[in-house]
């Protein structure tokens, strides 16, 4: 397993690069529900589980976390982290889902890293890149196991979507779902919790899609404007 090696100065420098990259490639980034992150209690860690439909998802997640001043980490496929090792400085650590032993090591590492903190962990529990509208969502149980090892945590779904609307470039959209508190009790059932996560993420994705179809954007804040407006 490859651990994270966070660097504050590198994160600040990458934040400038990332914001400009998103502004060049997208006709803005609009997000709903960020106030839920900004006003959440900080007595427990936070697990953010998102759909995975694009290579851009990780960079969008990083931007959302920066907007809310999260001390954020991300679980990343090991072969991708070896390809982009600098992501370790942003809080990325590896997982090898094909190996039970390596997966357990990553879960133990994440649980220990979160325990007793207010840190945030991004996860893409589908384990692969899939179309936004693929149903049903099938998630790995890793997020639930990490929460149990962390001694409990807040958890929230994050839906991401990319759409061509009124410009030759796509717009990026994200919506944060309801934050719930997950207790690490004796009757903890990882499979049941994962099914609940799948239902919550599905509802959040459907809500985001319906908002886009209806051009219903009153609840969305534009946190990255297109380059031409900067």
QUIBELVEN-V571750 format. One record per backbone hydrogen bond with DSSP energy under -1.0 kcal/mol. NH is the residue of the N-H (numbers start at 1). CO is the residue of the C=O. If there is no record, write none. Layout:
NH;CO + NH;CO
This chain:
5;88 + 7;89 + 11;7 + 12;8 + 13;9 + 14;10 + 15;11 + 16;12 + 17;13 + 18;14 + 19;15 + 20;16 + 21;17 + 22;18 + 23;19 + 24;20 + 25;21 + 26;22 + 27;170 + 28;26 + 29;224 + 30;172 + 31;221 + 32;174 + 36;33 + 38;34 + 39;35 + 46;119 + 47;154 + 48;121 + 49;156 + 50;123 + 51;158 + 57;54 + 60;56 + 61;57 + 62;58 + 63;59 + 64;60 + 65;61 + 66;62 + 67;63 + 68;64 + 69;66 + 70;65 + 72;70 + 73;120 + 74;91 + 75;122 + 76;93 + 78;95 + 81;77 + 82;78 + 84;80 + 87;84 + 88;85 + 89;86 + 90;87 + 91;88 + 92;87 + 93;74 + 94;2 + 95;76 + 99;96 + 103;99 + 104;100 + 105;101 + 106;102 + 107;103 + 108;104 + 109;105 + 110;106 + 111;107 + 112;108 + 113;109 + 114;110 + 115;111 + 117;114 + 120;71 + 121;46 + 122;73 + 123;48 + 127;124 + 130;52 + 134;131 + 140;125 + 145;141 + 146;142 + 147;143 + 148;144 + 149;145 + 150;146 + 151;148 + 152;147 + 153;182 + 154;45 + 155;180 + 156;47 + 158;49 + 159;175 + 161;173 + 163;171 + 171;163 + 172;28 + 173;161 + 174;30 + 175;159 + 176;32 + 177;157 + 180;155 + 182;153 + 185;183 + 188;185 + 193;189 + 194;190 + 195;191 + 196;192 + 197;193 + 198;194 + 199;195 + 200;196 + 201;197 + 202;198 + 203;199 + 204;200 + 205;201 + 206;202 + 207;203 + 208;204 + 209;205 + 210;206 + 211;207 + 212;208 + 213;209 + 214;210 + 215;212 + 216;211 + 217;215 + 220;217 + 221;31 + 223;29 + 223;221 + 224;29 + 227;23 + 229;226 + 230;227
